[in-house]
Amino acid sequence: MRRFVEPRDVAEAVLFLCSDRAASITGVTLPVDAGWLVQAPYAQYLQGNPIRQTRAI
């Protein structure tokens, strides 16, 4: 999302989890991080996988 998380974003997630609408949600982690968790592995992928890279001798 190319932005930082605001305190309001966290508060909205907390309010949702405390509401009746989240009554069936159990045992999960809800990342409120504006997509950073998803983006980080992709950024590593773009740098290449050192295990798969072979060097010519």
DRENROFI-98667 format. One record per atom (N, C-alpha, C): atom name; y, x, z. Coordinates in steps of 0.2 Angstrom, whole numbers, plus 5000, padded with zeros to 4 digits. Layout:
REM DRENROFI-98667
site CA c2 Y c1 X c3 Z
...
REM end
This chain:
REM DRENROFI-98667
site N c2 4994 c1 5004 c3 5000
site CA c2 5000 c1 5000 c3 5000
site C c2 5006 c1 5004 c3 5000
site N c2 5005 c1 5011 c3 5001
site CA c2 5011 c1 5016 c3 5001
site C c2 5016 c1 5014 c3 5006
site N c2 5014 c1 5012 c3 5012
site CA c2 5019 c1 5011 c3 5017
site C c2 5016 c1 5012 c3 5024
site N c2 5020 c1 5013 c3 5029
site CA c2 5017 c1 5014 c3 5036
site C c2 5016 c1 5007 c3 5039
site N c2 5012 c1 5007 c3 5044
site CA c2 5011 c1 5001 c3 5048
site C c2 5016 c1 5000 c3 5053
site N c2 5019 c1 4994 c3 5053
site CA c2 5024 c1 4992 c3 5058
site C c2 5021 c1 4989 c3 5064
site N c2 5024 c1 4989 c3 5070
site CA c2 5022 c1 4986 c3 5076
site C c2 5020 c1 4979 c3 5075
site N c2 5024 c1 4975 c3 5070
site CA c2 5023 c1 4968 c3 5069
site C c2 5016 c1 4967 c3 5066
site N c2 5014 c1 4972 c3 5061
site CA c2 5008 c1 4971 c3 5058
site C c2 5002 c1 4971 c3 5063
site N c2 5002 c1 4976 c3 5068
site CA c2 4997 c1 4976 c3 5073
site C c2 4997 c1 4970 c3 5077
site N c2 5003 c1 4967 c3 5079
site CA c2 5004 c1 4961 c3 5083
site C c2 5001 c1 4955 c3 5080
site N c2 5002 c1 4955 c3 5073
site CA c2 4999 c1 4949 c3 5069
site C c2 4992 c1 4949 c3 5069
site N c2 4989 c1 4955 c3 5069
site CA c2 4981 c1 4956 c3 5069
site C c2 4979 c1 4954 c3 5076
site N c2 4982 c1 4956 c3 5081
site CA c2 4980 c1 4954 c3 5088
site C c2 4981 c1 4947 c3 5089
site N c2 4986 c1 4944 c3 5087
site CA c2 4987 c1 4937 c3 5087
site C c2 4981 c1 4933 c3 5084
site N c2 4980 c1 4935 c3 5078
site CA c2 4974 c1 4932 c3 5074
site C c2 4967 c1 4933 c3 5078
site N c2 4966 c1 4939 c3 5080
site CA c2 4960 c1 4940 c3 5084
site C c2 4959 c1 4936 c3 5090
site N c2 4965 c1 4934 c3 5093
site CA c2 4965 c1 4930 c3 5100
site C c2 4965 c1 4923 c3 5098
site N c2 4966 c1 4921 c3 5092
site CA c2 4966 c1 4914 c3 5090
site C c2 4959 c1 4911 c3 5089
site N c2 4959 c1 4904 c3 5089
site CA c2 4953 c1 4900 c3 5087
site C c2 4950 c1 4902 c3 5080
site N c2 4955 c1 4904 c3 5076
site CA c2 4953 c1 4905 c3 5069
site C c2 4948 c1 4911 c3 5068
site N c2 4948 c1 4916 c3 5073
site CA c2 4944 c1 4922 c3 5074
site C c2 4938 c1 4921 c3 5078
site N c2 4936 c1 4915 c3 5080
site CA c2 4931 c1 4913 c3 5085
site C c2 4924 c1 4916 c3 5083
site N c2 4923 c1 4916 c3 5076
site CA c2 4916 c1 4918 c3 5074
site C c2 4916 c1 4926 c3 5072
site N c2 4921 c1 4929 c3 5073
site CA c2 4922 c1 4937 c3 5072
site C c2 4919 c1 4940 c3 5078
site N c2 4914 c1 4944 c3 5078
site CA c2 4912 c1 4948 c3 5083
site C c2 4909 c1 4955 c3 5081
site N c2 4910 c1 4960 c3 5085
site CA c2 4907 c1 4966 c3 5084
site C c2 4909 c1 4970 c3 5078
site N c2 4916 c1 4970 c3 5076
site CA c2 4918 c1 4973 c3 5070
site C c2 4925 c1 4977 c3 5072
site N c2 4926 c1 4982 c3 5068
site CA c2 4933 c1 4985 c3 5069
site C c2 4937 c1 4983 c3 5064
site N c2 4943 c1 4981 c3 5065
site CA c2 4948 c1 4979 c3 5061
site C c2 4954 c1 4984 c3 5060
site N c2 4953 c1 4988 c3 5055
site CA c2 4958 c1 4993 c3 5054
site C c2 4965 c1 4990 c3 5051
site N c2 4970 c1 4991 c3 5055
site CA c2 4977 c1 4989 c3 5053
site C c2 4981 c1 4995 c3 5051
site N c2 4980 c1 4997 c3 5045
site CA c2 4982 c1 5004 c3 5043
site C c2 4985 c1 5004 c3 5036
site N c2 4987 c1 4998 c3 5033
site CA c2 4990 c1 4998 c3 5027
site C c2 4986 c1 5002 c3 5021
site N c2 4979 c1 5002 c3 5022
site CA c2 4975 c1 5005 c3 5017
site C c2 4974 c1 5012 c3 5017
site N c2 4976 c1 5016 c3 5023
site CA c2 4975 c1 5023 c3 5023
site C c2 4968 c1 5025 c3 5024
site N c2 4964 c1 5021 c3 5027
site CA c2 4957 c1 5022 c3 5028
site C c2 4953 c1 5022 c3 5021
site N c2 4955 c1 5017 c3 5017
site CA c2 4952 c1 5017 c3 5010
site C c2 4955 c1 5023 c3 5006
site N c2 4961 c1 5024 c3 5007
site CA c2 4964 c1 5029 c3 5002
site C c2 4962 c1 5036 c3 5004
site N c2 4961 c1 5038 c3 5010
site CA c2 4959 c1 5045 c3 5012
site C c2 4952 c1 5047 c3 5008
site N c2 4947 c1 5044 c3 5008
site CA c2 4941 c1 5046 c3 5005
site C c2 4942 c1 5047 c3 4997
site N c2 4946 c1 5042 c3 4994
site CA c2 4948 c1 5043 c3 4987
site C c2 4952 c1 5049 c3 4986
site N c2 4956 c1 5051 c3 4990
site CA c2 4960 c1 5057 c3 4989
site C c2 4956 c1 5063 c3 4989
site N c2 4951 c1 5063 c3 4994
site CA c2 4946 c1 5068 c3 4994
site C c2 4942 c1 5068 c3 4988
site N c2 4940 c1 5063 c3 4985
site CA c2 4936 c1 5062 c3 4979
site C c2 4940 c1 5065 c3 4973
site N c2 4946 c1 5064 c3 4973
site CA c2 4950 c1 5066 c3 4967
site C c2 4951 c1 5074 c3 4967
site N c2 4950 c1 5077 c3 4973
site CA c2 4950 c1 5084 c3 4974
site C c2 4944 c1 5087 c3 4971
site N c2 4939 c1 5083 c3 4971
site CA c2 4932 c1 5086 c3 4968
site C c2 4927 c1 5087 c3 4974
site N c2 4921 c1 5087 c3 4972
site CA c2 4916 c1 5087 c3 4977
site C c2 4913 c1 5095 c3 4977
site N c2 4914 c1 5099 c3 4982
site CA c2 4912 c1 5106 c3 4982
site C c2 4905 c1 5107 c3 4982
site N c2 4901 c1 5102 c3 4984
site CA c2 4894 c1 5103 c3 4984
site C c2 4891 c1 5102 c3 4977
site N c2 4894 c1 5098 c3 4973
site CA c2 4892 c1 5097 c3 4966
site C c2 4895 c1 5102 c3 4961
site N c2 4900 c1 5105 c3 4963
site CA c2 4903 c1 5110 c3 4958
site C c2 4899 c1 5116 c3 4958
site N c2 4897 c1 5119 c3 4952
site CA c2 4893 c1 5125 c3 4952
site C c2 4897 c1 5130 c3 4949
site N c2 4896 c1 5136 c3 4951
site CA c2 4899 c1 5142 c3 4948
site C c2 4895 c1 5146 c3 4944
site N c2 4898 c1 5148 c3 4938
site CA c2 4894 c1 5152 c3 4934
site C c2 4894 c1 5159 c3 4936
site N c2 4888 c1 5162 c3 4936
site CA c2 4888 c1 5169 c3 4939
site C c2 4888 c1 5174 c3 4933
REM end
